[in-house]
């Protein structure tokens, strides 16, 4: 293990809040003294099959703890995922079936291997203890936290103020997440800033169960490619770690210069002082290449960069341009969707509204525009299609 000050420097990089830093320092000192690794927990409800760069902020912090010699516990909330975390939500989350949860959980294990050292990782499912919990035992668990404390939560109090429904299952969720920390005897729990309330419940429950309270480390929510909303598949602004090298690099190149530095801080180990001396374009290309290399390979990253520079710096079209034949009566949305250039009609309309759809170098502003001739269709900054007449 590295010395305490060096560990603290690494742990604090990118963190929003540590509750408390003094407690963390003491835990690190005790860990070094007794040569006993700290138990570092991060929980993920498998509510979607894909992991994106926003998720990796926590995963990278967990990997740092692994590299410092501590024990990382990746908790898959296959039980809590059936309820749904209410954090930051103004309405009840849609509850997923056990079958969907199980399928998503399996994809998680494969994807996190790109970031975490699986040889040193403990993967646990919280259904292991919650499925066995009987009604009376569950009732006793609920006595460890009060409704008064729960109503101190901002998003809950706001819903009551606005006379929106607040369900008992949403009250229970933070207690279940907190109990995970009790079962695992967690020394540290990682979470996004929107998870702070839940993480603090874990501290309170541990105290009630006679354990030393976990240190809470909150990490910022990473904005997506739009630079406004947090990265999310539902917002269409995400960069998935399973995306192709070209798609991943192109999306990173589309972010703002200001957001680029946040990506550097949270998604790489690069020296931020050095990055700030670089030309923004070169810095962004460097960032994109680093991230693609992390989830693919050095060759993939190099080839993706060359392809990007060929298309956007030298104004060339990509090689092997996909073709699509139309009868000359289809509108722009239909062509975008049927060709697979976009994944949904909503995405097509959003790109048109943003002025990001061009046909034969003409910006398309009307979603009812009819493509009645041959030409090159461009969606966003990286997707191209050769439109032919022939149906």
N, C-alpha and C positions, 0 to 999 in steps of 0.2 A: 504493500500500500504506500502511496505517496504521503508526504507530510501533511498535517492538518490544513495549513494555510493554502497549500497548492490545491488540495481537495476542495476547499471552500471556493477558491477562485474558479475552478472548473464548474462546480455545482451552481454557482451564482450567475454564470453567463446566461443571459436571456431571461432569467427568472423575474417574475413580477413581484412576488412576495414570498418570504420565508417566515413561517410562524412556528417557532421563533428561531432566529439565527443563533442566539445563545444556546438554545436547546440542541440545535443541530451540531454546534461545535462540541458540546459536551458528549453527545452521542458518538461523534467521530473520535473523540479522545478515548472514550471507553472502549470503542471498537478496536482501536489501535493497541490500547493497553492489554486487552484480553485476547487479542487476535481473533475476534469474533465479528464476522461481517454483519453489517446492518441489513435488515429486511426492507427492501424498497418495493412498494406496491404501486401498480397503476391498473385501473380497471377500465375495460371497454365492453359496452353492450353491443353485441353483434347485430345491429339493426340494419346494416347495409353490407353488401358483399365486398365492397372495394375499400381499400385503405388509400387515402390521399396524403399529400404533403402536410396538410393541417394536422393529421393524426401523428405524423412522424416527429413533430415537435416534442411530444411526450416520450415517444419511443427512443429518440436520440438522447434525451436526458437520462432515460433508463439505461441505455447502452453506456453512457459515461459512468454511471454508478457501477456497472459491471466491470468496466475497465479499471476502476479504482479499487476493485476487489470485493465489492459488496454483492449481496444476493438479490437478484431481481425476480419479482413475482408478477407475472402477467396474468391478471384475473379476467377471465371471460365471463361476463354477466349473462349467462344463458338463462338464469332464473329471473334476474331483475330486468332483463331485456324484454320479457313478456309483459312487464308492467309499463316500462318506459320512463326515463328520467325526465322530470318536469322542469329541469333547470332552464331558465330563459324562455320558457314557453308560456304563451297566453291562453292555451287551451290544452285539453287532454291529448296526449300522444296516441296515435293509432297503435293498438296492441297487435303484435306479430304472433304467428303460430309457432309452436315448438319446432315444427319441421323447417320453417324458414330460418329460425334462430340457429338450429343445428347446422344447416347448410352454410350459413354465413360464418359461423364459428370455425368451421373447417378451413375456409378460405383465409381467415385471419392467421391461423397458425402457419400457413405456407408463406403468406406475405411478410409477416414480421421477421421471418428468417433472413430477409434481406437487410435487416437493421440490427437485430439483437443476436448475441452469441447464444445459440440454442443449446449448446453444451452446458452452459452455466445458467440456463433459464428454467424457472419452475412455472409451468402453465397449469392454472387451476380453473375449475368451473364452479361458480357459487351454487349451482343446483346440488352439488355434492352434500352440502349441509342443509340447504333450505328445503329440498325435497323430503328430507327425513324429519324435519321439524314438525312436531304435533301441535294441535291447536292451543293447548294450555301453555306449552313452551313459547309459542309465538306471542300469546297474550302477555306473558311475563316480559318478553323482549320489549313490547310496546310501553311497558311501565317505566322504562329507562329514559324516556324522553317525553316532554310535555307539549301539548297543543299550543300553549302560550309561546314557547320558544319557536315552534314551527311557524307561527304567524308573524314572527319577526322577519321572516324571509321576504325580501322585497317583491319578488314576482307573485308570491302568494297574497301579500297584503294589497298589492295593486289590483289583483283579480277581484278580491272582496270589495274594494273601493269601487270598481267598475261593474260590480254585481254580475261577474262572470262565474260560471261553475268552478268549484274547487273540489276535486274528488278525493275520497279517503285513500285510494291507492297512491295518489301523489304525495299525501302526508307520509305514507309508509315508506316510500322509496328511499329517502335519505337515511332512514333508520336501517334499512336493509344494507345499503352501501356501507354505512358505518359499522355494522356488525361484521361485514367481511374483514374489516381491519382487526376486529377483536379475534376472530377465528385464526387469522394469519399472524397475529401478534406483530403487526407492522410497526416498524420504527419510523418509516417515512412513507407518505403517500403523495404521489404526483397527480396533478389535474390542471385543467384549464381554469382561467379566471372565473368562468361561469359555474365552476364546480366548488367554489370556495365554501359555500354553506354546507354542502354534503361532506366535504373533507373535515370541516370543523365538528360536525356531528360525530364523525369517527373518533376524534379526540375525546369528546365528551363521553361517548360510550366506553371507550377504553378505560377512562378514569373510573367510571361506574363499575366496571368489571375488574377493577384492581390492577390494571396494566398501566405502564408508563405511556402517556399520550404520544401519539405519532407526531412527527414534525410534518407540517403541511407546506408543500412547495407548489405554488401556482405558476403556470406558464401562460404567456399571452395567446390569444386566439389569432391564428394566422389568417389575414385577409386573402381572399382568392384573387383571380386574375383581374376582376373588376376594380380591385383596390378599395372596395367599400364594405361589402358583406364578408362575414367569416367564410372561409373556404367550406363549401358544402355542395354535394351533388345536386341537391334540390335547387340551388341557386345557379347551377350551370357554370360555376366559376372555379371548379376544382381541377387539380392536376393529379391524376391517379398514378401510383407507383408502378402499376402494371401497364401503363400506356406505352405506345411505341416510342423509341428514342426520338424520332423526328417530331412526333406530336408533343412529347414532353418538353423538348428544347424550344419548340416554337411557342408554346404557351408561356414558358418562363420569359422568353424574349418580349412578350406582349405586356408584361407588368411595368408599372411606373418606376422611374429611377429612385424615387423615395422609398417605395416598397422593396426595391431590390436590396437595400441595406438591411432591412429587417429579415429578409430571406437569408442573406449571408450570415447574420447573427444566429438565427434559429435553426438553419438547415445545413450549416457547414462549420468547420473548425478553423476557417481562414482568419488571418489577422485583419481585424476591421480597420485599423489605422492604415495598413497598406492598401486595402481596397479603396479607401476614400481618396487616395492619391491617383487612382487610375481614371482613365477616360470612361464616362458612364457606359458607352456602348461596349467597350472592351471588357469592362467589369461585368456587364450583364452576360456577355458571351461566355466569360469565364465561369460565372455562376451556373449558367445553364449546362455547360459542359461538366462541371463538378457533380451536379445533381444527377444528370443522366448517367454518369459513370458509376455513381453510388448504386443505382438500381438496375443497371445493365452491364456495360463493360467499357473499358478504355476505348476499344475500337468503335463500339456503337456511338460513344460520345463524340469521338473525333469525326466519324462519318456524318453524324447528324449536324455537327457544326459546319462542315464543308458544304453539306446540302443546303443549309440555311443561308450561308454566305453566297452560294451560287445563285439562289433564287432571289434573295432580297438585296444583296449588295451589287450583284452583277445583273440584276433584273432578268434572270433566265427563268424559264419554266422548269418545274421538276421533271426528272426523267420518268419514263413509264407512266405518263399521265393517264388516269382512268378515263374511260369513255362512257357516254350515256346517250342512247338514242331516244328522240322524242318525236311525237307526231305533229309538233308545231302548235298544239292547242293547250299544252299544260302551262299552268302558272308557275312562278318562281318557287313558291313554297312546295308545290308538288314535286318539282324536279329536284330540289334540295333534299327532300325527304325520301323520294323513291330511289334516288341514286346512292343513298347512304352517306351523303356529304354532311348531313346533320342527323341527330338521333330522334328528334321530335319536331312537330310543327311549331311548338312554342319556342324552341331554340332557333328555328328558321326565322320566325317573326321578330325575335329579339335581335338577331344579327342584322336583319333588314332595318329595324328601327335605329340601330346603332350606326348605320351607314357602312356596315362591314361586308356587304354583298355586292360584288361587281360582276357584270356580264359584258365581255368585250371591252373592258376598261371603263365601262359606264356604271356609275353608282346607282343601284336599284333602291328606290325609296317606297315603291308601291308593292305590297304583298300580292296583289292581283296581276302584276306584270306578266304578260304572256311571252314565253320564249318561243319565237316562231322562226328562228334562224340558227345557223351553226355559230359556235364561238366558244370562248373560254370562260367558264364560270368560276368565280373565286368567292369562298366563304371564310370570313375571318382573315388571318394573316398567313395561313399555311395550307388551306385545303383548296385544291384545284380540280376542275372537271372539264373534259373536252365534250361539249354538247354537239351531237350529230343529228341530222334528220334521217329518219329511216323506218319509223313505225307505220 
